[in-house]
């Protein structure tokens, strides 16, 4: 973490705007010399240079299935995705959360459920869908699907027909 001071005469609102622009993680308030701000230059650099991280993340998930990686690794994980970007899982998760206000795990689950929807609508059975998504057991897929959509995959198929 680095410290930065802002002029004493600055209003709190302008200081907070500057803090947000710099990627500050906290504002300590007024000191004798001015406002003391903390910021993480690594996050600052990442937000300026990784605007395409979400696109690359989505492309990675698509490649994960198109190249058949799910056959050996099962479901995609935050750890796997972070390793592909040469980042630690925690840092990767922080970047994703900072950009989307959602966790990387939730984005992966959303991707899986959207993919499952398309497969079920196109006529793929529940068991085949679970297998092609990388679930070890179809029951795990059914549980996740029901938790996400509120209905089971078989009920979803019946409603869409």
Order of alpha helices (4+ residues) and beta strands (2+ residues): beta-alpha-beta-beta-alpha-alpha-alpha-alpha-alpha-alpha-alpha-alpha-alpha
